[in-house]
């Protein structure tokens, strides 16, 4: 079950996955469900695809700057930052930098884009144009995989 933590006037409630039509109903979303394109393979061989990312705070973006790994290699910022804001992934107990380090590059790229969308644009929707008929529509990156309903 995917969940969204929403706050209104300091109250919190757990709701189902939000549709694009109800995205601007005055409720501030602080957590966003996602599904990785490939999935993280855990130590026991289990593939973990569904997870939740929370909005980043200023602290989340500042603390990696003091991390020795980031000071040695600035590219490591992504690993540390994603390890802080991903609150769950499949049945893993915790998600940290070591989990992010061992993800497929395509999943890390997906998470980087997802992070940018939820923290800069405030939503997970993208504008899409069909290459066959040129029909324009929106798709939600947090939705199911292609062909699923």
N, C-alpha and C positions, 0 to 999 in steps of 0.2 A: 504494500500500500504506500503510495506516495503521500507526503504530507506537506502542508504549507503553514508556517507559523505566521499569523497575521496579528497586527496590533492596531487598535483603535482606542484613542484616549487612555492609553496605558493598559488596556485589557488585552489578553491574548486568547486566541482560540485556534483549535486545530481543525482544518478544513481539508476537503479533497483538492485535487488538482484544479487549478483555476483555468477557466476558458478565456480566450482572447477577448471575448465580448465583455467579460466582467472585470477585466484587468484594471480599470480605472473607477472603482466603486468607492473610493475614499479610504480603503484599507491599505495600510502600508505593509508590503510583503518584506520579510526579513530573511526568509529561507526559500530556496529555489531547488526543486527536484530536477535531476538530469539523468540521462542514460548514456553511458560511454559508447562510442562507435564499436570498439573492439572488446574492451573489458580488461580489468586488472586480474591477473592470475595469482591467487594467494599461495602461501607456502604449502597448503594441502592440495593444490591443484584446482580449487574452486574458482570459477570465473565470476567476478563481481562487476556488475554493470550499472546498477541503479544506485544513486547517491543523492546527497543534499549538500548544497553550498549555501552558506550564509553571507549576508552583506559584509563587506570588509569595513573595519574601522580604521581611523588614522593610525592607531597603534599597530594594527596588522601590517600596514604599509611601512611603518618606521622601524619596527623591531628587526626585520631581516637585514637592515643596514648595519646592525651591530653584530650580526652572525659572522663568525670567522670564515665559514665556507663562502659566504657572499663577498666578503672582503677579498678573498683570494680569487674568486671567479664570479663576476656580476651576473652571469647567466644563471647562477644558482638561486637568484632571488625568486624566480618563478616556483621552484621546488619548495622553498621555505614558505612562501606566501600561500600557495595552494594547500600545503600541509596544515596551515592555520585555519583556513576558511571552509574546507570541506569537513562537514560535521559527521557524515556517515557515508559508507560505501559498502553496499551489499551487507554481508553478515560480519564484516570486520569489526573488531572491538574498538580500534582506534585507527585514525588516518593521520599520518605524519609524513615528514619529508622522505623517509625511507620507502614508504608506499609509492609516493609520487615518482621517486627515482626509478622505480622498477616498472613503471607503466610504459606501454607502447608510446612512441613519439606522437602518433596520430591522436591518442587519447589526451595527452598533455596539451597538444595544440587545440583540441576541442575545449578543454577546460580553460585554457588561456582566453579563448574567444568568449566562452560562457561567462567567465569572471568579468571581462571587459563589458559585456552587454549588461549584466545585472548591476554592476557598480557604476557604470557611466550612463547607460541609457535607462536603467530602471526596469527593464523587462527582458524577456527572452525571445521575443518575436522578431522575425526577419521578413523582409519583403522578398518575394520570389516571383519570377516570371517563367511561365512554361515555355520551353524552347520550341515546342511543336506548334502551339496555337497562340502564343503571346499573351495568354490570360494571366493577369496579375492577381496575386493573393498573398496572404501572410501565413507563415508557418511558425510554430512554436518549437524552439530548440529543446525545450524541456519535455516535449511530448514523446509519444512512443516512437518506435522504429518504423521505417517505411513498411507499408503494408499492414501495420497493426492498427487496431481501432481502440 
